[in-house]
């Protein structure tokens, strides 16, 4: 039989879960959201939604503007704390700076979150990039350098990734089928890198390699990107060697 303490703990956990659900809704929204819209999308009673928002606003996780609620400044503070305390970020930053300086291209560190990629560090190079992936933005794993993380997925996870995608079109106009995509993953695993041109953005190119843990699991990707005219095959070959060397150096320093 559940005790009063058990019930209280369950209620507290549900309130915490609801807070995260609301925060996730606000994160995915590109515009301020009204209280009623948040309540409808979350499925949480209007009065309960308002109470949760008030608590989150008090701690800076939510901000209230004229047209509705948005994610608050505490998320930015937490992002800074993440970079100051995360060992992968601390180890990789000077290596990204060396890569950007030596290659002239923008270098970046990304990690996988569920079935998406998130760039968490970026160092600008001398060569202007045609397209820059937004920091902190969830981007799909089936295009560009993110495929190096997709290649590390299990067969079951790949099925989950592609379950609603029969085919997709690249920025170049080329259409990739699910079968073709899965075949490319095997090639990427064997080669240990991916070189992509005009996939997310026409005229852009990138080279990415996985960063492995001490146990050999892919924990992140290391990437350089720029204009396709600058990052041609010969430059890409040089970058592949340097990226793999850098990735190995990071792995050796990981705890």
N, C-alpha and C positions, 0 to 999 in steps of 0.2 A: 504494500500500500504506500502511495506517494506521501511523503511528509510535507509539512508547510514549507520547509526549507527547500525541498526538491521543486515544489511548485514555483517558489520565488525565483530559484535559479533558472528554471525553464522560461519563466516570463522575462527575466533579465536578458537571457540569451536571445529570445525572440525579438526583443526591442533592439538589441544590438544588430541582429540580422536585418531588421527593417531599416535601420539607419544606413547600413551599407548598401541595401537595395536602392534607397532614395539617392544616396551619393552617386551610385552607378548610373542611375537615370539622368541625373544632372550632368554627369561627366559626358554621357553620350549625346546630350542635347547641344545643339549649336547656337541656341538662343535662350534667353531667360524663360523660365517656366512658371506658369501660374500655379497657385496652391491646388486648385481643383484639377488641373492637368496632371500634377504629380500624384495626387490621390488616385485618380483614375488609372494611370499607367502602373502604379505600384500595387493597386488593389487594396490599399490601406485606407481605413475610414478617415474622412476629412479631418475630424478633430484630432485623431491620433497623428496624422501626417503633420498637422500644424505644431503639435507638441514636439515631435521629433525634430522638425525644422528649427524650432526655437532653441532647442538644446544644441544642435549642430551649429547654429548661427552664433551662439554664445562662445563656442570653442573655435570659431573661425573656419569651420569646414563648409559652411554655407554662407552666402552673401545675398542680401535682399536688395534688389534694385527697383527702380520705378516700374519696370515691366514684368518683374517676377524674381525668382530665385536662381542663383547660379552657384557653381563651385566656389568656395571661399579661398582666401589667401593662404590658409594653413596647408593646403595641398602643395603650394610652392615652397613653403618652409620645410615640409616633409621631404620634398624632392631634393632640397639642398642638404638636408641631414642624411639622406640616402647616399648622396655622392661623397659626403665626408666620412661615412662609416662603412660603406660597401667595399670589401676588399678587391673585388673584380674591377670596380671603377678606379680605385686608387692605383692598382697595379697597371692598368691599361692606359691611363691618361698620358704618361710620358712616352709610351710606345706609340700612341696615336700621333703625338706631336712629332716624333721622329719620322714616322711614315709620311705624314703630310709634308714635312720639310724636305725629305729625300725624293718623294715622288712628284710633289707639286699638286697632288690631288687631295680632295677632302677625304679624311679618314673618319671612320665611325665604329662604334661598338653597339651591338644590338643583342637583345635577349628575346627568347620566346615566352609569350604569355598565352596559355591555352593554345588556340589555333591561329595565333597572330604573332607578329614581330613588333617589338618596341625599341626604337633607337634611344639609348640612354646617355651616350657621349658622342660628341662630334668635334673635330678640329678642322678648321678651314685650311685649304691648300692655296697655292699661288694661282693655280688654274681655275677660272670661274666654272662653277657647275651649272649645267643647264637646269637642273631640277634638284631640290634639296628635300629629302623626306623630313617631315616635321618631327622634332624631338618630342618624345612621349606619346606620339600618335600610334594607335593600333593599325598596322598595315598587314594585308593578307600574305600568307606564306607561299602562295603558288606563283608569285612573279618576282623577277629581279633577284638581288642577292639573298633575299629571304629564303630562296629555295635550298640554300645550304643548310638551313635549320629544318626545313621540311624533309630533307634527305635523311636526317637523323631520327625521324619518327618511326615508330613501329608500324607494321602493316595495318594493324587495327586503327591506329591514329591517322594514317594516310586515308583510309576509307572514310573516317569521320570528317577529315578535312575536305574531301572531294564529294561527299554524299549528295550535295545539292548542286554540284557543278559538273555538268556534262561536258562543257567546253568553255573556253574563255578567249577573249580577243586581246592581243598585246597592242601596245601603242603603235607598233609598226604595221598593224593591220593583220598580222598572222594569227590564225585561229589554232589554238592548241586543244586537242581532245584530252579527256581524262586518261586514256590509255597512253597517249604520247607523253603526258606529264609524268606518269608513274615510271615510264621508261627512262626519262631524263634523270629521275632521282637516283636510279641505279648507277648511271654514269657519273653523277656528282659524287656519290659515295666512293666510287672507285678512284676518281681523280683527286678528290679532296678539295675541290674548289668549284666555283661557278662563275663564269664570265657571261654577262648579259648585256645586250645592246637593244635600246629602244623597246624595252618591255613595259615599264611603268610610264615613261615619258619619251616621246620621240626625240631622238638625237642625244640621249643620255646613255651612259655606259657605266658598268660597275664590275668589280671583282671582289668576291667574298670567300672566306675560308672559315671553317668552324674552329672554335676554341674548345679544347677538351679539358675535362676535369682530370684529376690524378687517376681516376678509375676508368678513363677513356670515354666518358659520356660527353656529348656536345652540350655545353652550358651557355654558349653565346656565339656570335659571329663577328668577325673582324672584316672590315670592308673599306675599299677606296672607290670613289666614284667621281665622274666628271663628264665632260662632253665627249660624245662618241668619236668625234674627229681627233681629239687629243688622246683619248684612251683607246688606241687601236690595238690590234693583236700583238704587235711587238712590245708595246708598252705594257699590255696586259700580262704577257709572259714574264716580264721583269717584276711586275707587281705580285704575281702569284708566288714567286720565289721569296720575295721580301715578306709577304703576308704570312706564308707558312712558317718562316723563320720567327716572325714576331709572335705568332700564335703559340709556337713551341716554348718561347721564352715566357709567355704569360702562364702557360700550363705549369711550368716548373716552379713559378712563384705562388701559385694558388695554394691556399691552406688545405 
